[in-house]
């Protein structure tokens, strides 16, 4: 009888109308993942903390949302999916006000944790709703719009945050959520329908043990990834202990979820990973999310540390990537219909790899305009690859499984983003050290180029200083240039490895079952 109701249910409201509050909520949540990045130095000054301590403003949000994401299906069954979605928007908006009013680091962390708790329920529900409300033939266009919001919002975060911080002050990067949150709540109440299978269910029990191990796993993993590079990774005993706790907690969480899967009392149903398309599509998206979030973090950092850009200019450099996303979202909807999902994803991955290689050619003498082309190509490739993979990964799942599938997928994507950012930071550090050691070997008096440069620079300094001081200053300036070039090589090689990671995904695309092409042939 229940299956009959699910099959007979039809959405009455135009899906594109329903898409408005859904996309608005997605954009708010995804924007706040990165909008704080360029404002961290200002917040550190306000709260009288170090830069390393200020990174917990970002980490606390990611961990809190990461813990909540897998529980979305449970809370949807407990109070009803629409009610939980609206509750998430309310919590997110109130927490945004708290963030803007925070006058201490402890208050900011509490506010960001609450904001993450509210935001964690938004993305999985929004993704599930989009898969349900659109017929299969219109899903490619809908997923292109969805992908635009998911990918463009984190890209625009640094530019929006930089502009607001420099022209107003950092609290307004959170206050801007207030009008959008209120509007989103109103539109959701009036234009989001609730099918029978997403309504409140009876006798839903909380999986406290699963929730506990999930929280411990993600919290300890995030600390390891955030502080591992500074602590020399597994060279530090406390990192080893914390990582052991994280692994044990992860194993315990998976065991509990598998054990409770039959009774349906677990937080998530991991049996969804048995679906061929879902498993491969999710794995591909994990890699892409790692590339997206880590590149969005390290590029503004590179421009500020090596080229002396302001927070606003470093954020502004990301706008061409947003333009590439916008153009690609239009192309994606057309290409998926015309040539199919797998060819479109292939074009996207190749484009993304080319973007990584273009970034691998940058130098310290480039202007802001020279970042535009690689960024545009990178953004276009990200949408053209991510959107088809999102589409095909859930296309073969029934509607009643979409909320759970979205929660599982977004959980692993969040973990992938955290791991990818940590790996990128470590690679930059290690590659910079390696290149610095190699280049230092050339700084000897037997090297005529080095000797000539020291002589020329010291001669210029001798007009104001004594010979010994002039030589010492010349050597210091050359060493400073060497360190700058070594750091640049660290970034360059990391961008090139992005291209390698993306190309490695390509063969797996052709193991996916493209249901859309089968329908065309039929």
Residue pairs with C-beta under 8 A, 6 or more apart in sequence:
2 196
2 197
5 196
5 197
6 195
6 196
6 197
6 398
6 399
6 400
9 195
9 196
9 197
11 18
11 132
11 133
11 193
11 195
12 193
13 191
13 193
15 133
15 134
15 138
15 142
17 191
18 129
18 133
18 191
18 192
18 193
19 130
19 133
19 142
19 145
20 187
20 191
21 184
21 187
21 188
21 191
21 192
22 126
22 129
22 130
22 192
23 126
23 145
23 146
23 149
24 180
24 183
24 184
24 187
25 85
25 89
25 122
25 126
25 184
25 188
26 122
26 123
26 126
26 146
26 149
26 150
26 153
27 149
27 153
27 180
28 92
28 119
28 122
28 177
28 180
28 181
28 184
29 65
29 92
29 119
29 122
29 123
29 153
30 123
30 149
30 150
30 153
30 154
30 157
31 153
31 154
31 156
31 157
31 160
32 61
32 96
32 115
32 119
32 157
32 174
32 177
33 58
33 61
33 62
33 153
33 154
33 157
33 293
34 154
34 155
34 157
34 158
34 161
34 293
34 296
34 297
35 157
35 158
35 160
35 161
35 173
36 43
36 57
36 58
36 61
36 157
36 161
36 173
37 58
37 157
37 158
37 161
37 296
37 297
37 300
38 158
38 161
38 162
38 165
38 300
38 311
38 312
38 314
38 315
39 161
39 162
39 164
39 165
39 170
39 173
39 311
40 51
40 54
40 55
40 57
40 58
41 51
41 54
41 311
42 165
42 169
42 170
43 54
43 57
43 108
43 170
44 50
44 51
44 53
44 54
46 170
47 54
47 104
47 105
47 108
49 105
52 230
53 105
55 226
56 105
56 109
56 226
57 108
57 109
57 112
59 222
59 226
60 109
60 112
60 113
60 116
61 112
61 113
61 115
61 116
61 119
62 116
62 222
62 414
62 417
62 418
63 113
63 116
63 218
63 219
63 222
64 112
64 113
64 114
64 115
64 116
64 117
64 120
65 116
65 117
65 119
65 120
65 414
66 116
66 120
66 218
66 222
66 411
66 414
66 415
66 418
67 117
67 120
67 211
67 214
67 215
67 218
67 219
68 116
68 117
68 119
68 120
68 121
69 120
69 121
69 123
69 124
69 407
69 410
69 411
69 414
70 214
70 267
70 268
70 407
70 408
70 411
71 120
71 211
71 214
71 267
71 268
71 407
72 84
72 120
72 121
72 124
72 125
72 403
72 406
72 407
73 124
73 267
73 268
73 269
73 403
73 404
73 407
74 204
74 206
74 207
74 267
74 268
75 84
75 121
76 84
76 125
76 198
76 403
77 200
77 201
77 204
78 84
78 200
78 201
78 204
78 206
79 87
79 200
80 194
80 198
80 199
80 200
81 125
81 128
81 194
81 198
81 199
81 403
82 188
82 192
82 193
82 194
82 198
83 200
84 121
84 125
85 121
85 122
85 125
85 126
85 188
85 192
86 185
86 188
86 189
87 118
87 121
88 118
88 119
88 120
88 121
88 122
88 125
89 118
89 122
89 181
89 184
89 185
89 188
90 118
90 181
90 185
91 114
91 115
91 117
91 118
92 115
92 118
92 119
92 122
92 177
92 181
93 118
93 177
93 178
93 181
93 182
93 185
94 114
94 118
95 111
95 112
95 114
95 115
95 117
95 118
96 115
96 174
96 175
96 177
96 178
96 181
97 174
97 175
97 178
98 107
98 110
98 111
98 114
98 115
99 108
99 111
99 112
99 115
99 171
99 174
100 171
100 172
100 173
100 174
100 175
101 171
102 108
102 111
102 171
123 150
123 406
123 410
124 403
124 406
124 407
124 409
124 410
125 403
125 406
126 146
127 146
127 390
127 394
127 402
127 406
127 409
127 410
128 402
128 403
128 405
128 406
129 192
130 139
130 142
130 143
130 146
131 139
131 394
131 397
131 399
131 402
131 406
132 195
132 399
132 402
133 193
134 142
136 395
136 515
136 516
136 519
139 391
139 395
140 332
140 333
140 336
140 337
140 341
140 387
140 388
140 391
140 516
141 333
141 337
143 332
143 387
143 388
143 390
143 391
144 329
144 330
144 332
144 333
144 336
144 383
144 387
145 329
145 333
146 387
146 390
147 325
147 329
147 332
147 383
147 386
147 387
147 390
148 325
148 326
148 329
148 383
150 386
151 292
151 325
151 379
151 382
151 383
151 386
152 322
152 325
152 326
152 379
154 292
154 293
154 296
155 296
155 318
155 321
155 322
155 325
155 379
156 318
156 319
156 322
157 296
157 315
158 296
158 300
158 311
158 314
158 315
158 318
159 312
159 315
159 316
159 317
159 318
159 319
159 322
160 173
160 315
161 173
161 311
161 315
162 310
162 311
162 312
162 313
162 314
162 315
162 316
163 312
163 315
163 316
164 170
164 172
164 173
164 176
165 173
165 311
165 312
166 310
166 311
166 312
195 399
197 399
197 400
198 403
205 265
207 256
207 257
207 260
207 265
207 266
207 267
209 256
210 253
210 256
210 257
210 260
210 266
210 267
211 267
213 249
213 250
213 252
213 253
213 256
214 249
214 253
214 267
216 245
216 246
216 249
217 246
217 249
217 250
217 253
218 415
220 242
220 243
220 245
220 246
220 249
221 246
221 250
221 415
221 418
222 418
223 242
224 239
224 242
224 243
224 246
225 418
225 419
225 421
225 422
226 422
227 239
228 239
228 422
228 426
229 422
229 425
229 426
229 429
231 238
231 239
233 239
233 426
234 240
234 243
254 270
256 266
257 266
257 267
257 268
257 269
257 270
258 270
259 266
260 266
261 269
261 270
261 271
268 404
268 407
268 408
268 411
269 404
269 408
270 408
272 278
272 397
272 401
272 404
272 405
272 408
273 279
273 282
273 408
275 396
275 397
276 396
276 511
276 512
276 513
277 392
277 393
277 394
277 395
277 396
277 512
277 513
278 393
278 394
278 396
278 397
278 405
278 409
280 393
280 508
280 511
280 512
281 389
281 390
281 392
281 393
281 394
281 512
282 393
282 408
282 409
282 412
282 413
283 508
284 385
284 389
284 393
284 505
284 508
284 509
285 386
285 389
285 390
285 393
285 409
285 413
285 416
286 412
286 413
286 415
286 416
287 416
287 420
287 501
287 502
287 504
287 505
288 352
288 382
288 385
288 386
288 389
288 502
288 505
289 413
289 414
289 416
289 417
289 420
290 416
290 417
290 419
290 420
290 421
290 423
290 501
291 352
291 356
291 382
291 420
291 498
291 501
291 502
292 382
292 386
292 417
293 417
293 420
293 421
294 417
294 420
294 421
294 423
294 424
294 425
295 378
295 424
295 495
295 498
296 318
297 421
297 424
297 425
298 421
298 424
298 425
298 428
298 491
298 494
299 314
299 317
299 318
299 359
299 371
299 375
300 309
300 311
300 314
300 315
300 317
300 318
301 314
302 488
302 491
303 309
303 313
303 314
303 317
303 371
304 310
304 311
304 314
305 487
306 364
306 484
306 487
306 488
306 491
307 364
307 366
309 317
309 368
313 368
316 368
317 368
317 371
317 372
317 375
318 375
319 375
320 371
320 372
320 373
320 375
320 376
320 379
321 375
321 376
321 378
321 379
321 382
322 379
323 376
323 379
324 375
324 376
324 377
324 378
324 379
324 380
324 381
324 382
324 383
325 379
325 380
325 382
325 383
327 380
328 348
328 379
328 380
328 381
328 382
328 383
328 384
329 383
329 387
331 380
331 384
332 344
332 348
332 383
332 384
332 387
332 388
335 343
335 344
335 347
335 384
336 344
336 387
336 388
336 391
336 516
340 514
340 516
340 517
340 520
341 388
341 391
341 392
341 512
341 514
341 516
341 517
342 388
342 392
342 509
342 510
342 512
342 514
342 517
344 384
344 387
344 388
345 384
345 385
345 388
345 389
345 392
345 509
346 506
346 509
347 384
348 380
348 381
348 382
348 383
348 384
348 385
348 386
348 387
348 388
349 381
349 385
349 502
349 503
349 505
349 506
349 509
350 381
350 506
351 377
351 380
351 381
351 384
351 385
352 377
352 378
352 381
352 382
352 384
352 385
352 498
352 499
352 502
353 381
353 498
353 499
353 502
353 503
354 377
354 381
354 499
355 374
355 375
355 377
355 378
355 379
355 380
355 381
355 499
356 378
356 495
356 496
356 497
356 498
356 499
356 502
357 495
357 496
357 499
358 373
358 374
358 377
358 378
359 374
359 378
359 492
359 495
359 496
359 498
360 492
360 493
360 495
360 496
360 499
361 492
362 370
362 371
362 374
362 488
362 491
362 492
362 495
363 488
364 484
364 485
364 488
381 502
385 502
385 505
392 512
392 513
392 514
392 515
393 409
394 402
394 405
394 406
394 409
395 515
395 516
396 513
396 515
397 405
424 494
427 490
427 493
427 494
427 497
428 487
428 490
428 491
428 494
429 490
430 490
431 489
431 490
431 493
431 494
432 486
432 487
432 489
432 490
433 486
435 485
435 486
435 489
435 490
436 482
436 483
436 486
439 482
439 485
439 486
440 482
442 449
442 450
443 450
443 478
443 479
443 482
444 450
445 451
450 478
453 474
453 478
454 471
454 474
454 475
454 478
457 473
457 474
457 477
457 478
458 467
458 470
458 471
458 473
458 474
459 470
460 470
461 469
461 470
461 473
461 474
462 470
465 473
